[in-house]
Amino acid sequence: MAQIKSRNVSPAEEQEIATTQWSRYTRARDNGHLDYIEMAKRCDAFYRGDQWDEQDIANLEAEGRPALTINTILPTINTVLGEQATRRADIKFKPRRGGDNEIAITLNKLFMQIADNNKLDWVEQQVFSDGLIMDGRGYFDVRMDFSDHVEGEIRITAKDPLDILIDPDAKDSDPTTWNEFFETRWMTLDEIQELYGKDKAEKIRFVAENGNSYGRDSIEYEETRFGDLDPTDDYFGSGVPSEDDYRNVRSVRVIERQYKKLQRVDCFVDPNTGDQRDVPEAWGDRKTKQFAKKYGLNVISKVKRKVRWTVTADRVVLHDDFSPYNDFTIVPFFAYFRRGRPFGMVRNLLSPQEQLNKIASQELHIVNTTANSGWMVESGSLVGMQADDLEEHGAETGLVLEYNRGSTPPVKIQPNQIPTGLDRIGQKAAANIQTISGINDSMLGSDSAEVSGVAIQAKQNRGVIMIQVPLDNLRKTRQYLAERVLNLLQTFYTEERIIMVTNEDMPMEPREEVAINVETPEGQIINDLTLGEYDVIVSTAPARDSFDEVQFAEALNLRQVGVAIPDDAIIQYSHLAKKEELAQRIRTMTGQEPPTEEQAEAMAMQQELAMQQVQLELAKMEAEVQKLQSDTAVNMSKVQDTAQVQPQMKIAELQAKMQMKQEELELRRQLSAATNQVRTNQQNTSAAARIAATAMQTAAKKSTQTDIPNMRTPENLPN
């Protein structure tokens, strides 16, 4: 892994940056983040089924009572996750001021490919589940990645919500309104040395050894050599080692802060519309002037709020520079957001879930105690056994008690009865979970058979309304995410490149080449993504399987009412194996699609054999006509009568057949010519594809050997 380069700072500046960073971090940490971590971990534990605290379990075990867990939170949350899985995002870009329809189509294709490369459906499911379970917070991370492509590719990942500290002053869920956010993680000195250099790691070690660190929340130490530190040491730093009580550094908290700061930037200005756009940071003065001159733009300088990127480890500054991105790298999802306080779905289910578990445990305890509630026995009345034996075996089936004549018979003590209404309290607790979450029996699939389909559908619709808030907030997050991707496309996808795009509707077809920023001999730029503004349209589309099922049913219904739905369209939306091959074969047979090269070659061979057969039949007919004409001429020279009419009729019949065969031969020749043309086109296309592939390989080889000027490299980008 390449080391991250950063500007050099003086000791005084480093101290100021590190102190400010730590102060801002502790403010965000102490202003609700520690409480959030506690609640998020508890909600996550309840979702997994770990719903009893250690003290309660210890108390129950001491009393011989069971601790049951009836986890209703798991299916409740999974139902909402399933609802989200059936509602995939359909994101489109629509041209606005200066936008172009063709470029909008290209942007749509690029976004689909980016989503496919990043497995966006799965990443979104992780973020959505974090928002529901981890007390309302889930985060996308969107940035450029240069590990697989010299010009960079957009990477979208999911962040651990526990590591993200949002702006404590934030009142809106829109991250563009925030002033800052933090990401923190623990790293070893070896990891810091690998990423930021040996000097940084040694400086951190020096700070730790000399007792100048910010405290236990900044540096973790291994066990002391001569005993542990006083456990009464406070949180903020008295727990650091002295020279005589040295500890080895285990790990260091690395704090990454992105925040808004004023900076002077260059902007393009359209003199006709007044639209402004930042000059990409990677562009030099020469490229900026050429671009402005070419498109008739003005270049102005103005002060703007830019994103500053600072990374520290205790008192050491690892990175401090302006971010290469126009926005924060995170895109948040909040299941519920109220006046700056996000929360999830599990939080409000904790109390009824605890109530349900305790009631179920109490019921089981009562049932267990009824099996051997005890005996009342007169002292010395039992024959052949003692009271202790009765205590041990008194609940066994078929127990025979023998007692002395004249003594009082042993009497079974009546067990405690289940308190009246306890079962109803349990049912009420389970009902509270459904009421709070909005997930009813119909959505869980546990309705009785007596309920009609219409009633089930109505109840499901009511349940969907109850969970519409987190689904609507997810739609808002998708909007932010698409806008962030669009910004990265227009900022970093500025050089000529060819991207292979998969056709979503025809996934079995070869991938399509999409060229961007390609200059024609006339000086025009094809698919210049930097030009124009585009709106992001976010809609909800059903998942692929559900979509195919609906389309298949609709196609069959339309065909039944007389609409001429093609057979290949029906096959395309079916669940048949190899449906793509089957649909293509149908299109080829019906002439809707040209045959493949192999099919064309086979057809050509068949047509050649057929023409040879027709030519052979024509030759036979011509020979027969010539013979009849010769015989008729000889006979007519000898005898002139009406008997010679019969050979003439035979000749006329053969000539008519020959005419039909000639027409058939001509049609077969035309068909053969058309087939040969298809083969020629396919061969030319294949040759062109091979030439293009060779050219791309050559260009890629050259690009890896040449430095790109004014381009942000991985070394300059923080992780």
HELIX and SHEET records of a PDB file:
HELIX    1   1 PRO A   11  ALA A   28  1                                  18    
HELIX    2   2 ARG A   29  HIS A   33  3                                   5    
HELIX    3   3 LEU A   34  ARG A   48  1                                  15    
HELIX    4   4 GLU A   54  GLU A   63  1                                  10    
HELIX    5   5 ILE A   73  ALA A   85  1                                  13    
HELIX    6   6 ASN A  101  ASN A  117  1                                  17    
HELIX    7   7 LEU A  120  ILE A  133  1                                  14    
HELIX    8   8 PRO A  161  ASP A  163  5                                   3    
HELIX    9   9 PRO A  175  THR A  177  5                                   3    
HELIX   10  10 LEU A  189  TYR A  196  1                                   8    
HELIX   11  11 LYS A  198  GLU A  209  1                                  12    
HELIX   12  12 ASP A  285  TYR A  295  1                                  11    
HELIX   13  13 ARG A  347  LEU A  349  5                                   3    
HELIX   14  14 LEU A  350  THR A  370  1                                  21    
HELIX   15  15 ALA A  387  HIS A  393  1                                   7    
HELIX   16  16 LEU A  422  SER A  437  1                                  16    
HELIX   17  17 ASP A  441  LEU A  444  1                                   4    
HELIX   18  18 GLY A  453  MET A  466  1                                  14    
HELIX   19  19 GLN A  468  PHE A  492  1                                  25    
HELIX   20  20 ARG A  544  GLN A  560  1                                  17    
HELIX   21  21 ASP A  567  GLN A  572  1                                   6    
HELIX   22  22 LYS A  579  MET A  589  1                                  11    
HELIX   23  23 GLU A  597  LYS A  638  1                                  42    
HELIX   24  24 THR A  642  GLN A  644  5                                   3    
HELIX   25  25 VAL A  645  THR A  704  1                                  60    
HELIX   26  26 PRO A  714  ASN A  716  5                                   3    
SHEET    1   A 2 ARG A  87  PRO A  95  0                                        
SHEET    2   A 2 TYR A 534  PRO A 542 -1                                        
SHEET    1   B 3 GLU A 153  LYS A 159  0                                        
SHEET    2   B 3 ARG A 137  ASP A 145 -1                                        
SHEET    3   B 3 ILE A 330  PHE A 334 -1                                        
SHEET    1   C 4 ILE A 164  ILE A 166  0                                        
SHEET    2   C 4 GLU A 180  MET A 187 -1                                        
SHEET    3   C 4 VAL A 249  VAL A 269 -1                                        
SHEET    4   C 4 ILE A 219  TYR A 221 -1                                        
SHEET    1   D 4 ILE A 164  ILE A 166  0                                        
SHEET    2   D 4 GLU A 180  MET A 187 -1                                        
SHEET    3   D 4 VAL A 249  VAL A 269 -1                                        
SHEET    4   D 4 GLN A 276  ASP A 278 -1                                        
SHEET    1   E 5 ILE A 164  ILE A 166  0                                        
SHEET    2   E 5 GLU A 180  MET A 187 -1                                        
SHEET    3   E 5 VAL A 249  VAL A 269 -1                                        
SHEET    4   E 5 ASN A 298  ALA A 313 -1                                        
SHEET    5   E 5 VAL A 316  PHE A 322 -1                                        
SHEET    1   F 2 TYR A 336  ARG A 338  0                                        
SHEET    2   F 2 ARG A 341  PHE A 343 -1                                        
SHEET    1   G 2 TRP A 375  MET A 376  0                                        
SHEET    2   G 2 VAL A 411  LYS A 412 -1                                        
SHEET    1   H 2 ARG A 497  VAL A 501  0                                        
SHEET    2   H 2 GLU A 512  ILE A 516 -1                                        
SHEET    1   I 2 VAL A 518  GLU A 519  0                                        
SHEET    2   I 2 ILE A 525  ILE A 526 -1                                        
END                                                                             
